[in-house]
Amino acid sequence: MPLKFNVYAGLIEQKSTSAVQSLTAQPVTCSTGVNSDIDPTDLSATGGTSLRYDTTGGQFIFNWQTPKPANACYKATMTTLDGSSLSAYFKSK
């Protein structure tokens, strides 16, 4: 699952992967939201890839190796060095 996003410090677009503090995924209950008893874990990338900035597309890209169980739900979160974060929810097939 490709995770694509942009990072800004004020009006200045950040293009270095050092602007990203962490990428985590947390299992969530599909019908009711986050289960706070489950600790988030670092995301695993696919095929030996890593977080990168794509200058052609003007965005960060991380190819997330999604967990294998079908019909499981996850909250993926990207956190920047200043503590800002962006989350997205996914359901595996």
Biopython code that builds the backbone (N, CA, C, O; Angstrom):
import numpy as np
from Bio.PDB.StructureBuilder import StructureBuilder

atoms = [
    (1, "MET", "N", (0.848, -1.155, 0.000)),
    (1, "MET", "CA", (0.000, 0.000, 0.000)),
    (1, "MET", "C", (0.904, 1.231, 0.000)),
    (1, "MET", "O", (1.605, 1.462, 0.985)),
    (2, "PRO", "N", (0.913, 2.030, -1.069)),
    (2, "PRO", "CA", (1.745, 3.231, -1.062)),
    (2, "PRO", "C", (1.104, 4.330, -0.216)),
    (2, "PRO", "O", (-0.045, 4.711, -0.443)),
    (3, "LEU", "N", (1.851, 4.829, 0.749)),
    (3, "LEU", "CA", (1.422, 5.981, 1.550)),
    (3, "LEU", "C", (2.132, 7.197, 0.959)),
    (3, "LEU", "O", (3.361, 7.223, 0.883)),
    (4, "LYS", "N", (1.366, 8.197, 0.542)),
    (4, "LYS", "CA", (1.933, 9.386, -0.104)),
    (4, "LYS", "C", (1.453, 10.616, 0.665)),
    (4, "LYS", "O", (0.275, 10.729, 1.004)),
    (5, "PHE", "N", (2.395, 11.548, 0.937)),
    (5, "PHE", "CA", (2.038, 12.732, 1.707)),
    (5, "PHE", "C", (3.062, 13.839, 1.489)),
    (5, "PHE", "O", (4.145, 13.613, 0.949)),
    (6, "ASN", "N", (2.692, 15.043, 1.924)),
    (6, "ASN", "CA", (3.578, 16.204, 1.877)),
    (6, "ASN", "C", (3.773, 16.711, 3.304)),
    (6, "ASN", "O", (2.918, 16.504, 4.165)),
    (7, "VAL", "N", (4.909, 17.380, 3.550)),
    (7, "VAL", "CA", (5.216, 17.955, 4.854)),
    (7, "VAL", "C", (5.609, 19.415, 4.634)),
    (7, "VAL", "O", (6.408, 19.731, 3.753)),
    (8, "TYR", "N", (5.034, 20.292, 5.446)),
    (8, "TYR", "CA", (5.354, 21.716, 5.373)),
    (8, "TYR", "C", (5.768, 22.227, 6.745)),
    (8, "TYR", "O", (5.222, 21.802, 7.763)),
    (9, "ALA", "N", (6.732, 23.138, 6.770)),
    (9, "ALA", "CA", (7.095, 23.906, 7.958)),
    (9, "ALA", "C", (6.657, 25.327, 7.636)),
    (9, "ALA", "O", (7.365, 26.065, 6.951)),
    (10, "GLY", "N", (5.493, 25.700, 8.130)),
    (10, "GLY", "CA", (4.906, 26.973, 7.718)),
    (10, "GLY", "C", (4.513, 26.868, 6.259)),
    (10, "GLY", "O", (3.734, 25.989, 5.891)),
    (11, "LEU", "N", (5.036, 27.747, 5.424)),
    (11, "LEU", "CA", (4.736, 27.718, 3.990)),
    (11, "LEU", "C", (5.809, 27.004, 3.179)),
    (11, "LEU", "O", (5.709, 26.911, 1.955)),
    (12, "ILE", "N", (6.843, 26.497, 3.866)),
    (12, "ILE", "CA", (7.975, 25.881, 3.171)),
    (12, "ILE", "C", (7.819, 24.357, 3.127)),
    (12, "ILE", "O", (7.749, 23.684, 4.155)),
    (13, "GLU", "N", (7.768, 23.843, 1.893)),
    (13, "GLU", "CA", (7.653, 22.389, 1.734)),
    (13, "GLU", "C", (8.959, 21.723, 2.130)),
    (13, "GLU", "O", (10.034, 22.137, 1.693)),
    (14, "GLN", "N", (8.864, 20.688, 2.959)),
    (14, "GLN", "CA", (10.020, 19.910, 3.384)),
    (14, "GLN", "C", (10.226, 18.763, 2.403)),
    (14, "GLN", "O", (9.267, 18.104, 2.004)),
    (15, "LYS", "N", (11.480, 18.525, 2.015)),
    (15, "LYS", "CA", (11.768, 17.505, 1.014)),
    (15, "LYS", "C", (12.774, 16.475, 1.502)),
    (15, "LYS", "O", (13.148, 15.577, 0.748)),
    (16, "SER", "N", (13.218, 16.586, 2.745)),
    (16, "SER", "CA", (14.174, 15.639, 3.309)),
    (16, "SER", "C", (13.445, 14.648, 4.212)),
    (16, "SER", "O", (12.571, 15.029, 4.990)),
    (17, "THR", "N", (13.809, 13.387, 4.101)),
    (17, "THR", "CA", (13.173, 12.366, 4.943)),
    (17, "THR", "C", (13.439, 12.617, 6.426)),
    (17, "THR", "O", (12.744, 12.057, 7.275)),
    (18, "SER", "N", (14.429, 13.446, 6.754)),
    (18, "SER", "CA", (14.695, 13.749, 8.159)),
    (18, "SER", "C", (13.573, 14.582, 8.785)),
    (18, "SER", "O", (13.543, 14.738, 10.006)),
    (19, "ALA", "N", (12.652, 15.122, 7.981)),
    (19, "ALA", "CA", (11.500, 15.863, 8.502)),
    (19, "ALA", "C", (10.463, 14.930, 9.119)),
    (19, "ALA", "O", (9.592, 15.373, 9.867)),
    (20, "VAL", "N", (10.558, 13.623, 8.801)),
    (20, "VAL", "CA", (9.603, 12.629, 9.294)),
    (20, "VAL", "C", (10.213, 11.905, 10.489)),
    (20, "VAL", "O", (11.250, 11.252, 10.376)),
    (21, "GLN", "N", (9.549, 12.034, 11.631)),
    (21, "GLN", "CA", (10.030, 11.382, 12.848)),
    (21, "GLN", "C", (9.696, 9.904, 12.857)),
    (21, "GLN", "O", (10.545, 9.075, 13.183)),
    (22, "SER", "N", (8.446, 9.562, 12.495)),
    (22, "SER", "CA", (8.049, 8.153, 12.545)),
    (22, "SER", "C", (6.866, 7.872, 11.637)),
    (22, "SER", "O", (6.092, 8.762, 11.284)),
    (23, "LEU", "N", (6.754, 6.597, 11.271)),
    (23, "LEU", "CA", (5.602, 6.043, 10.567)),
    (23, "LEU", "C", (5.179, 4.822, 11.369)),
    (23, "LEU", "O", (5.967, 3.896, 11.561)),
    (24, "THR", "N", (3.937, 4.819, 11.836)),
    (24, "THR", "CA", (3.465, 3.701, 12.651)),
    (24, "THR", "C", (2.108, 3.223, 12.151)),
    (24, "THR", "O", (1.386, 3.951, 11.470)),
    (25, "ALA", "N", (1.778, 1.983, 12.505)),
    (25, "ALA", "CA", (0.453, 1.429, 12.227)),
    (25, "ALA", "C", (-0.077, 0.835, 13.511)),
    (25, "ALA", "O", (0.654, 0.195, 14.268)),
    (26, "GLN", "N", (-1.347, 1.054, 13.745)),
    (26, "GLN", "CA", (-1.989, 0.551, 14.950)),
    (26, "GLN", "C", (-3.259, -0.187, 14.550)),
    (26, "GLN", "O", (-4.094, 0.372, 13.839)),
    (27, "PRO", "N", (-3.421, -1.432, 14.993)),
    (27, "PRO", "CA", (-4.681, -2.122, 14.716)),
    (27, "PRO", "C", (-5.842, -1.373, 15.382)),
    (27, "PRO", "O", (-5.717, -0.899, 16.511)),
    (28, "VAL", "N", (-6.946, -1.275, 14.687)),
    (28, "VAL", "CA", (-8.142, -0.644, 15.244)),
    (28, "VAL", "C", (-9.327, -1.573, 15.035)),
    (28, "VAL", "O", (-9.302, -2.449, 14.170)),
    (29, "THR", "N", (-10.354, -1.372, 15.831)),
    (29, "THR", "CA", (-11.591, -2.115, 15.664)),
    (29, "THR", "C", (-12.313, -1.535, 14.455)),
    (29, "THR", "O", (-12.537, -0.326, 14.389)),
    (30, "CYS", "N", (-12.675, -2.371, 13.512)),
    (30, "CYS", "CA", (-13.255, -1.884, 12.261)),
    (30, "CYS", "C", (-14.548, -1.101, 12.463)),
    (30, "CYS", "O", (-14.822, -0.175, 11.698)),
    (31, "SER", "N", (-15.334, -1.438, 13.451)),
    (31, "SER", "CA", (-16.626, -0.776, 13.590)),
    (31, "SER", "C", (-16.631, 0.394, 14.565)),
    (31, "SER", "O", (-17.515, 1.247, 14.480)),
    (32, "THR", "N", (-15.668, 0.464, 15.494)),
    (32, "THR", "CA", (-15.777, 1.491, 16.522)),
    (32, "THR", "C", (-14.575, 2.400, 16.656)),
    (32, "THR", "O", (-14.629, 3.336, 17.453)),
    (33, "GLY", "N", (-13.490, 2.184, 15.923)),
    (33, "GLY", "CA", (-12.346, 3.081, 15.999)),
    (33, "GLY", "C", (-11.167, 2.493, 16.733)),
    (33, "GLY", "O", (-11.012, 1.273, 16.797)),
    (34, "VAL", "N", (-10.325, 3.360, 17.294)),
    (34, "VAL", "CA", (-9.051, 2.949, 17.871)),
    (34, "VAL", "C", (-9.237, 2.141, 19.150)),
    (34, "VAL", "O", (-10.035, 2.491, 20.018)),
    (35, "ASN", "N", (-8.485, 1.060, 19.243)),
    (35, "ASN", "CA", (-8.416, 0.271, 20.462)),
    (35, "ASN", "C", (-7.151, 0.710, 21.183)),
    (35, "ASN", "O", (-6.053, 0.310, 20.795)),
    (36, "SER", "N", (-7.282, 1.517, 22.219)),
    (36, "SER", "CA", (-6.125, 2.132, 22.861)),
    (36, "SER", "C", (-5.255, 1.134, 23.625)),
    (36, "SER", "O", (-4.174, 1.505, 24.080)),
    (37, "ASP", "N", (-5.685, -0.110, 23.779)),
    (37, "ASP", "CA", (-4.886, -1.116, 24.471)),
    (37, "ASP", "C", (-3.795, -1.706, 23.593)),
    (37, "ASP", "O", (-2.937, -2.434, 24.090)),
    (38, "ILE", "N", (-3.808, -1.409, 22.304)),
    (38, "ILE", "CA", (-2.834, -1.979, 21.380)),
    (38, "ILE", "C", (-1.789, -0.932, 21.064)),
    (38, "ILE", "O", (-2.123, 0.167, 20.623)),
    (39, "ASP", "N", (-0.513, -1.265, 21.287)),
    (39, "ASP", "CA", (0.567, -0.322, 21.014)),
    (39, "ASP", "C", (0.817, -0.218, 19.518)),
    (39, "ASP", "O", (0.761, -1.222, 18.808)),
    (40, "PRO", "N", (1.095, 1.005, 19.026)),
    (40, "PRO", "CA", (1.464, 1.153, 17.624)),
    (40, "PRO", "C", (2.828, 0.523, 17.357)),
    (40, "PRO", "O", (3.685, 0.481, 18.240)),
    (41, "THR", "N", (3.021, 0.039, 16.146)),
    (41, "THR", "CA", (4.308, -0.541, 15.772)),
    (41, "THR", "C", (4.855, 0.173, 14.550)),
    (41, "THR", "O", (4.099, 0.759, 13.775)),
    (42, "ASP", "N", (6.173, 0.123, 14.379)),
    (42, "ASP", "CA", (6.777, 0.722, 13.196)),
    (42, "ASP", "C", (6.284, 0.001, 11.952)),
    (42, "ASP", "O", (6.062, -1.210, 11.970)),
    (43, "LEU", "N", (6.118, 0.751, 10.881)),
    (43, "LEU", "CA", (5.675, 0.152, 9.624)),
    (43, "LEU", "C", (6.834, -0.553, 8.943)),
    (43, "LEU", "O", (7.982, -0.121, 9.049)),
    (44, "SER", "N", (6.535, -1.633, 8.248)),
    (44, "SER", "CA", (7.525, -2.342, 7.437)),
    (44, "SER", "C", (7.299, -1.974, 5.984)),
    (44, "SER", "O", (6.163, -1.909, 5.513)),
    (45, "ALA", "N", (8.411, -1.731, 5.272)),
    (45, "ALA", "CA", (8.331, -1.389, 3.854)),
    (45, "ALA", "C", (8.383, -2.655, 3.002)),
    (45, "ALA", "O", (8.847, -3.699, 3.459)),
    (46, "THR", "N", (7.904, -2.556, 1.763)),
    (46, "THR", "CA", (7.931, -3.695, 0.846)),
    (46, "THR", "C", (9.231, -3.718, 0.055)),
    (46, "THR", "O", (9.822, -2.673, -0.218)),
    (47, "GLY", "N", (9.667, -4.908, -0.305)),
    (47, "GLY", "CA", (10.759, -5.115, -1.245)),
    (47, "GLY", "C", (12.030, -4.323, -1.018)),
    (47, "GLY", "O", (12.662, -3.894, -1.983)),
    (48, "GLY", "N", (12.421, -4.116, 0.223)),
    (48, "GLY", "CA", (13.664, -3.416, 0.508)),
    (48, "GLY", "C", (13.598, -1.916, 0.245)),
    (48, "GLY", "O", (14.637, -1.258, 0.194)),
    (49, "THR", "N", (12.400, -1.364, 0.076)),
    (49, "THR", "CA", (12.270, 0.078, -0.117)),
    (49, "THR", "C", (12.279, 0.778, 1.236)),
    (49, "THR", "O", (12.260, 0.129, 2.281)),
    (50, "SER", "N", (12.309, 2.102, 1.208)),
    (50, "SER", "CA", (12.250, 2.891, 2.437)),
    (50, "SER", "C", (11.542, 4.199, 2.125)),
    (50, "SER", "O", (11.197, 4.468, 0.974)),
    (51, "LEU", "N", (11.329, 5.002, 3.145)),
    (51, "LEU", "CA", (10.728, 6.313, 2.946)),
    (51, "LEU", "C", (11.612, 7.124, 2.015)),
    (51, "LEU", "O", (12.832, 7.153, 2.176)),
    (52, "ARG", "N", (10.993, 7.785, 1.034)),
    (52, "ARG", "CA", (11.760, 8.594, 0.098)),
    (52, "ARG", "C", (10.933, 9.802, -0.329)),
    (52, "ARG", "O", (9.709, 9.812, -0.199)),
    (53, "TYR", "N", (11.617, 10.809, -0.836)),
    (53, "TYR", "CA", (10.938, 11.965, -1.411)),
    (53, "TYR", "C", (11.040, 11.848, -2.922)),
    (53, "TYR", "O", (12.139, 11.776, -3.472)),
    (54, "ASP", "N", (9.896, 11.830, -3.593)),
    (54, "ASP", "CA", (9.831, 11.715, -5.047)),
    (54, "ASP", "C", (9.803, 13.119, -5.652)),
    (54, "ASP", "O", (8.785, 13.808, -5.583)),
    (55, "THR", "N", (10.917, 13.536, -6.242)),
    (55, "THR", "CA", (11.006, 14.888, -6.801)),
    (55, "THR", "C", (10.090, 15.073, -8.010)),
    (55, "THR", "O", (9.639, 16.189, -8.267)),
    (56, "THR", "N", (9.807, 14.010, -8.751)),
    (56, "THR", "CA", (8.910, 14.108, -9.903)),
    (56, "THR", "C", (7.481, 14.385, -9.448)),
    (56, "THR", "O", (6.808, 15.261, -9.992)),
    (57, "GLY", "N", (7.026, 13.636, -8.450)),
    (57, "GLY", "CA", (5.662, 13.814, -7.949)),
    (57, "GLY", "C", (5.546, 14.883, -6.871)),
    (57, "GLY", "O", (4.442, 15.310, -6.536)),
    (58, "GLY", "N", (6.686, 15.321, -6.325)),
    (58, "GLY", "CA", (6.667, 16.335, -5.280)),
    (58, "GLY", "C", (6.007, 15.866, -4.005)),
    (58, "GLY", "O", (5.223, 16.596, -3.399)),
    (59, "GLN", "N", (6.327, 14.620, -3.586)),
    (59, "GLN", "CA", (5.701, 14.046, -2.386)),
    (59, "GLN", "C", (6.584, 12.963, -1.784)),
    (59, "GLN", "O", (7.442, 12.386, -2.452)),
    (60, "PHE", "N", (6.345, 12.702, -0.499)),
    (60, "PHE", "CA", (6.989, 11.567, 0.152)),
    (60, "PHE", "C", (6.210, 10.316, -0.216)),
    (60, "PHE", "O", (4.993, 10.360, -0.395)),
    (61, "ILE", "N", (6.922, 9.195, -0.330)),
    (61, "ILE", "CA", (6.284, 7.908, -0.622)),
    (61, "ILE", "C", (6.875, 6.857, 0.295)),
    (61, "ILE", "O", (8.092, 6.770, 0.458)),
    (62, "PHE", "N", (5.998, 6.055, 0.896)),
    (62, "PHE", "CA", (6.423, 4.909, 1.696)),
    (62, "PHE", "C", (5.560, 3.731, 1.271)),
    (62, "PHE", "O", (4.338, 3.787, 1.403)),
    (63, "ASN", "N", (6.176, 2.661, 0.761)),
    (63, "ASN", "CA", (5.432, 1.469, 0.330)),
    (63, "ASN", "C", (5.258, 0.534, 1.517)),
    (63, "ASN", "O", (6.147, -0.252, 1.841)),
    (64, "TRP", "N", (4.092, 0.631, 2.163)),
    (64, "TRP", "CA", (3.780, -0.118, 3.380)),
    (64, "TRP", "C", (3.465, -1.568, 3.053)),
    (64, "TRP", "O", (2.608, -1.856, 2.218)),
    (65, "GLN", "N", (4.169, -2.482, 3.721)),
    (65, "GLN", "CA", (3.853, -3.911, 3.639)),
    (65, "GLN", "C", (2.719, -4.162, 4.619)),
    (65, "GLN", "O", (2.952, -4.355, 5.812)),
    (66, "THR", "N", (1.493, -4.158, 4.116)),
    (66, "THR", "CA", (0.337, -4.310, 4.996)),
    (66, "THR", "C", (0.314, -5.694, 5.623)),
    (66, "THR", "O", (0.765, -6.661, 5.008)),
    (67, "PRO", "N", (-0.209, -5.801, 6.847)),
    (67, "PRO", "CA", (-0.320, -7.102, 7.512)),
    (67, "PRO", "C", (-1.193, -8.059, 6.707)),
    (67, "PRO", "O", (-2.048, -7.625, 5.935)),
    (68, "LYS", "N", (-0.978, -9.352, 6.887)),
    (68, "LYS", "CA", (-1.636, -10.374, 6.068)),
    (68, "LYS", "C", (-3.084, -10.704, 6.421)),
    (68, "LYS", "O", (-3.834, -11.042, 5.505)),
    (69, "PRO", "N", (-3.537, -10.633, 7.666)),
    (69, "PRO", "CA", (-4.926, -11.063, 7.923)),
    (69, "PRO", "C", (-5.934, -10.237, 7.114)),
    (69, "PRO", "O", (-5.839, -9.011, 7.056)),
    (70, "ALA", "N", (-6.896, -10.922, 6.491)),
    (70, "ALA", "CA", (-7.946, -10.233, 5.737)),
    (70, "ALA", "C", (-8.953, -9.607, 6.690)),
    (70, "ALA", "O", (-9.161, -10.093, 7.802)),
    (71, "ASN", "N", (-9.572, -8.525, 6.239)),
    (71, "ASN", "CA", (-10.628, -7.828, 6.973)),
    (71, "ASN", "C", (-10.176, -7.272, 8.322)),
    (71, "ASN", "O", (-10.982, -7.146, 9.244)),
    (72, "ALA", "N", (-8.899, -6.941, 8.437)),
    (72, "ALA", "CA", (-8.386, -6.292, 9.641)),
    (72, "ALA", "C", (-8.259, -4.798, 9.349)),
    (72, "ALA", "O", (-7.978, -4.408, 8.216)),
    (73, "CYS", "N", (-8.466, -3.964, 10.366)),
    (73, "CYS", "CA", (-8.415, -2.519, 10.175)),
    (73, "CYS", "C", (-7.216, -1.925, 10.902)),
    (73, "CYS", "O", (-6.819, -2.397, 11.967)),
    (74, "TYR", "N", (-6.645, -0.875, 10.300)),
    (74, "TYR", "CA", (-5.428, -0.251, 10.831)),
    (74, "TYR", "C", (-5.514, 1.257, 10.701)),
    (74, "TYR", "O", (-6.154, 1.786, 9.793)),
    (75, "LYS", "N", (-4.863, 1.930, 11.618)),
    (75, "LYS", "CA", (-4.673, 3.374, 11.553)),
    (75, "LYS", "C", (-3.182, 3.600, 11.327)),
    (75, "LYS", "O", (-2.372, 3.288, 12.200)),
    (76, "ALA", "N", (-2.808, 4.139, 10.161)),
    (76, "ALA", "CA", (-1.411, 4.452, 9.853)),
    (76, "ALA", "C", (-1.196, 5.932, 10.153)),
    (76, "ALA", "O", (-1.996, 6.779, 9.757)),
    (77, "THR", "N", (-0.096, 6.233, 10.862)),
    (77, "THR", "CA", (0.180, 7.612, 11.271)),
    (77, "THR", "C", (1.602, 8.009, 10.904)),
    (77, "THR", "O", (2.550, 7.267, 11.158)),
    (78, "MET", "N", (1.740, 9.185, 10.306)),
    (78, "MET", "CA", (3.030, 9.788, 10.028)),
    (78, "MET", "C", (3.169, 10.960, 10.991)),
    (78, "MET", "O", (2.284, 11.811, 11.078)),
    (79, "THR", "N", (4.299, 10.998, 11.722)),
    (79, "THR", "CA", (4.560, 12.079, 12.668)),
    (79, "THR", "C", (5.828, 12.815, 12.248)),
    (79, "THR", "O", (6.842, 12.188, 11.940)),
    (80, "THR", "N", (5.770, 14.146, 12.237)),
    (80, "THR", "CA", (6.930, 14.953, 11.871)),
    (80, "THR", "C", (7.735, 15.318, 13.112)),
    (80, "THR", "O", (7.298, 15.082, 14.239)),
    (81, "LEU", "N", (8.901, 15.889, 12.897)),
    (81, "LEU", "CA", (9.788, 16.261, 14.009)),
    (81, "LEU", "C", (9.148, 17.246, 14.975)),
    (81, "LEU", "O", (9.467, 17.231, 16.164)),
    (82, "ASP", "N", (8.243, 18.111, 14.489)),
    (82, "ASP", "CA", (7.608, 19.075, 15.391)),
    (82, "ASP", "C", (6.402, 18.491, 16.130)),
    (82, "ASP", "O", (5.728, 19.205, 16.872)),
    (83, "GLY", "N", (6.129, 17.199, 15.933)),
    (83, "GLY", "CA", (5.034, 16.530, 16.629)),
    (83, "GLY", "C", (3.717, 16.542, 15.882)),
    (83, "GLY", "O", (2.749, 15.938, 16.344)),
    (84, "SER", "N", (3.649, 17.213, 14.740)),
    (84, "SER", "CA", (2.432, 17.182, 13.926)),
    (84, "SER", "C", (2.251, 15.772, 13.375)),
    (84, "SER", "O", (3.227, 15.046, 13.188)),
    (85, "SER", "N", (1.013, 15.387, 13.116)),
    (85, "SER", "CA", (0.793, 14.048, 12.570)),
    (85, "SER", "C", (-0.353, 14.052, 11.573)),
    (85, "SER", "O", (-1.198, 14.947, 11.549)),
    (86, "LEU", "N", (-0.341, 13.016, 10.759)),
    (86, "LEU", "CA", (-1.359, 12.788, 9.735)),
    (86, "LEU", "C", (-1.689, 11.309, 9.786)),
    (86, "LEU", "O", (-0.787, 10.471, 9.752)),
    (87, "SER", "N", (-2.984, 10.974, 9.869)),
    (87, "SER", "CA", (-3.392, 9.571, 9.964)),
    (87, "SER", "C", (-4.371, 9.213, 8.860)),
    (87, "SER", "O", (-5.099, 10.062, 8.345)),
    (88, "ALA", "N", (-4.370, 7.933, 8.510)),
    (88, "ALA", "CA", (-5.314, 7.394, 7.542)),
    (88, "ALA", "C", (-5.724, 5.998, 8.018)),
    (88, "ALA", "O", (-4.938, 5.292, 8.650)),
    (89, "TYR", "N", (-6.947, 5.616, 7.711)),
    (89, "TYR", "CA", (-7.466, 4.313, 8.119)),
    (89, "TYR", "C", (-7.568, 3.381, 6.917)),
    (89, "TYR", "O", (-7.922, 3.801, 5.816)),
    (90, "PHE", "N", (-7.243, 2.084, 7.154)),
    (90, "PHE", "CA", (-7.233, 1.089, 6.092)),
    (90, "PHE", "C", (-7.877, -0.201, 6.571)),
    (90, "PHE", "O", (-7.843, -0.526, 7.758)),
    (91, "LYS", "N", (-8.467, -0.935, 5.627)),
    (91, "LYS", "CA", (-9.003, -2.268, 5.898)),
    (91, "LYS", "C", (-8.341, -3.229, 4.916)),
    (91, "LYS", "O", (-8.388, -3.012, 3.705)),
    (92, "SER", "N", (-7.725, -4.293, 5.435)),
    (92, "SER", "CA", (-7.020, -5.253, 4.575)),
    (92, "SER", "C", (-8.011, -6.140, 3.848)),
    (92, "SER", "O", (-9.137, -6.355, 4.297)),
    (93, "LYS", "N", (-7.552, -6.656, 2.693)),
    (93, "LYS", "CA", (-8.392, -7.564, 1.888)),
    (93, "LYS", "C", (-7.846, -8.960, 1.960)),
    (93, "LYS", "O", (-8.405, -9.874, 1.354)),
]
sb = StructureBuilder()
sb.init_structure("model")
sb.init_model(0)
sb.init_chain("A")
sb.init_seg("    ")
for serial, (resi, resn, name, xyz) in enumerate(atoms, 1):
    if name == "N":
        sb.init_residue(resn, " ", resi, " ")
    sb.init_atom(name, np.array(xyz, "f"), 0.0, 1.0, " ", f" {name:<3s}", serial, name[0])
structure = sb.get_structure()
